[in-house]
C-alpha cells in the first residue's frame, strides 16, 4: 500500500468533499479544545485528503479539525495529499483508529463502509487490517445489530465493549426491546 503523502497543500473549505463524515463520531468537546489550540498555535496537523477532481478533494481524516477551523471562520485548511484510492485510505484510517477515544464505534463504521460499499469480504478485511475474521464480525455486529441508543452509549463510554458485544448484541438480535431495557437500567 503506497499511501505516502506527496505534498502538503492549502485548500479552501468548499473544495472538500465531506463524504465520510458519517464514519466519525464528532465530539464537541474535542472541537472546542481544537479551536483553542488553533487560535493559539495555528493548525498544527494537516487533514488528510485524496484527490477527486482538479479542484475537489475527499476528506479522509481531520473532520474535527475542519469543524474547528470553520467555526473559527478560517477560510483555508492545510491538507496532506495521500496518493491512494478511497478504499486504501479508509483501510489506513482503520489501522490508525486505535489512537481515537471513540475508536470502537469508528472501527465498526469503517468496517461496515468497506464491507458494504467497497465490496470487501470479512476475510479480505481481516487480512488487510491484520486482524482475525471473528474480530471483524464482532465489530460489524456493533453497528449492524445494536440500536442507535446502545451505539451512542458505547460511543460515550457509558457501557463497555464487552457488555455491548457479549450481552447486548445477542440480546438485540433476539429481543431488541429487552436490550434497550437493560441499557436503561
C-alpha positions as CSV (number, residue, x, y, z in Angstrom):
1,X,0.0,0.0,0.0
2,X,1.5,3.3,-1.1
3,X,-0.1,6.0,1.0
4,X,2.9,8.3,1.5
5,X,1.9,11.9,1.2
6,X,3.0,13.5,-2.0
7,X,2.6,17.1,-0.7
8,X,1.1,19.4,1.8
9,X,-1.3,21.9,0.2
10,X,-3.6,24.7,1.3
11,X,-7.3,24.2,0.4
12,X,-10.4,26.3,0.8
13,X,-13.4,24.7,2.6
14,X,-15.6,24.5,-0.5
15,X,-13.0,22.2,-2.2
16,X,-13.5,19.5,0.4
17,X,-16.0,16.6,-0.1
18,X,-17.1,15.5,3.4
19,X,-18.3,12.2,2.1
20,X,-17.2,10.1,5.1
21,X,-18.4,12.3,8.0
22,X,-20.9,9.6,8.9
23,X,-18.0,7.4,9.8
24,X,-16.8,9.8,12.5
25,X,-18.2,10.3,16.0
26,X,-17.9,14.1,16.3
27,X,-17.1,15.2,19.8
28,X,-18.0,18.8,20.5
29,X,-15.5,19.0,23.5
30,X,-12.7,17.9,21.2
31,X,-13.8,20.6,18.6
32,X,-13.7,23.2,21.4
33,X,-10.2,22.2,22.5
34,X,-9.0,22.3,18.9
35,X,-10.5,25.8,18.5
36,X,-8.5,27.0,21.5
37,X,-5.3,25.3,20.2
38,X,-5.8,26.6,16.6
39,X,-6.3,30.1,17.9
40,X,-3.2,30.0,19.9
41,X,-0.8,28.0,17.7
42,X,-2.5,27.7,14.3
43,X,-3.3,24.4,12.6
44,X,-0.5,22.0,13.8
45,X,-1.5,18.9,11.9
46,X,-2.8,18.8,8.4
47,X,-6.0,17.0,7.5
48,X,-5.7,14.0,5.1
49,X,-7.3,14.2,1.6
50,X,-7.3,12.2,-1.6
51,X,-7.8,13.9,-5.0
52,X,-11.2,13.5,-6.7
53,X,-11.0,16.1,-9.5
54,X,-8.8,19.0,-10.3
55,X,-10.2,21.3,-7.5
56,X,-12.1,18.8,-5.4
57,X,-10.7,16.7,-2.6
58,X,-12.2,13.9,-0.5
59,X,-11.6,14.4,3.2
60,X,-10.4,11.2,4.8
61,X,-9.1,12.3,8.2
62,X,-9.5,15.6,10.1
63,X,-13.2,16.1,10.5
64,X,-12.8,17.6,13.9
65,X,-10.1,20.0,12.6
66,X,-12.3,21.1,9.7
67,X,-15.2,21.8,12.1
68,X,-12.9,23.8,14.4
69,X,-11.4,25.8,11.5
70,X,-14.8,26.5,10.1
71,X,-16.2,27.6,13.5
72,X,-13.2,30.0,13.8
73,X,-14.0,31.5,10.5
74,X,-10.8,30.3,8.8
75,X,-11.1,30.2,5.0
76,X,-8.3,27.7,4.3
77,X,-7.1,24.3,5.6
78,X,-3.7,22.7,5.4
79,X,-4.0,19.2,3.9
80,X,-1.8,16.3,3.3
81,X,-2.5,14.6,-0.1
82,X,-2.5,10.8,0.1
83,X,-1.6,9.0,-3.1
84,X,-4.0,6.1,-2.9
85,X,-7.6,5.3,-3.7
86,X,-10.5,5.7,-1.3
87,X,-10.5,2.0,-0.2
88,X,-6.8,2.2,0.7
89,X,-7.3,5.5,2.5
90,X,-10.2,4.0,4.6
91,X,-8.1,0.9,5.4
92,X,-5.3,3.2,6.5
93,X,-7.7,5.1,8.7
94,X,-9.0,1.9,10.2
95,X,-5.4,0.9,11.1
96,X,-4.9,4.3,12.7
97,X,-8.2,4.3,14.6
98,X,-6.7,3.0,17.8
99,X,-5.5,6.5,18.7
100,X,-9.1,7.8,18.9
101,X,-11.2,7.8,22.1
102,X,-14.3,6.8,20.0
103,X,-12.3,4.1,18.2
104,X,-14.6,1.1,18.8
105,X,-17.6,2.7,17.0
106,X,-15.5,4.3,14.4
107,X,-13.8,1.0,13.6
108,X,-17.1,-0.6,13.3
109,X,-18.4,2.1,11.0
110,X,-15.3,2.0,8.8
111,X,-15.5,-1.8,8.5
112,X,-19.2,-1.5,7.6
113,X,-18.4,1.0,4.9
114,X,-15.5,-1.1,3.5
115,X,-17.7,-4.3,3.6
116,X,-20.9,-3.0,2.2
117,X,-19.9,0.0,0.0
118,X,-16.5,-1.1,-1.2
119,X,-17.3,-4.8,-1.5
120,X,-14.6,-6.3,0.7
121,X,-15.4,-9.6,2.3
122,X,-14.8,-10.1,6.0
123,X,-11.9,-12.4,5.2
124,X,-10.3,-9.8,2.9
125,X,-10.8,-7.1,5.6
126,X,-9.2,-9.3,8.2
127,X,-6.1,-9.8,6.0
128,X,-5.8,-6.1,5.1
129,X,-6.1,-4.8,8.7
130,X,-4.1,-7.6,10.4
131,X,-7.0,-8.9,12.5
132,X,-8.8,-12.3,12.5
133,X,-12.2,-12.7,10.9
134,X,-14.1,-13.1,14.2
135,X,-12.8,-9.6,15.3
136,X,-14.2,-8.2,12.0
137,X,-17.5,-9.9,12.6
138,X,-17.8,-8.7,16.2
139,X,-17.1,-5.1,15.2
140,X,-19.6,-5.3,12.4
141,X,-22.3,-6.6,14.8
142,X,-21.9,-3.4,16.9
143,X,-23.3,-1.3,14.0
144,X,-25.5,-3.8,12.3
145,X,-27.3,-5.4,15.3
146,X,-27.3,-2.7,18.0
147,X,-30.0,0.0,18.1
148,X,-28.7,3.6,17.8
149,X,-29.3,4.3,21.6
150,X,-26.9,1.5,22.5
151,X,-24.4,2.6,19.9
152,X,-24.5,6.1,21.4
153,X,-23.9,4.7,24.9
154,X,-20.9,2.7,23.6
155,X,-19.5,5.7,21.8
156,X,-19.8,7.9,25.0
157,X,-18.2,5.2,27.1
158,X,-21.3,4.6,29.2
159,X,-21.1,0.8,28.5
160,X,-18.1,-1.3,27.8
161,X,-17.2,-3.1,24.6
162,X,-17.5,-6.4,26.5
163,X,-21.1,-5.7,27.7
164,X,-22.2,-4.4,24.3
165,X,-20.6,-7.3,22.3
166,X,-21.2,-10.2,24.6
167,X,-24.5,-9.2,26.2
168,X,-26.4,-6.6,24.3
169,X,-25.6,-7.7,20.7
170,X,-27.1,-11.2,21.2
171,X,-30.0,-9.8,23.1
172,X,-30.7,-7.1,20.5
173,X,-30.7,-9.8,17.8
174,X,-33.3,-11.9,19.7
175,X,-35.4,-9.3,21.6
176,X,-34.4,-5.7,20.8
177,X,-36.8,-4.3,23.5
178,X,-35.0,-6.2,26.2
179,X,-31.6,-4.9,25.1
180,X,-33.0,-1.4,25.4
181,X,-34.5,-2.0,28.8
182,X,-31.2,-3.5,30.1
183,X,-29.3,-0.4,28.8
184,X,-31.8,1.9,30.6
185,X,-31.1,0.1,33.9
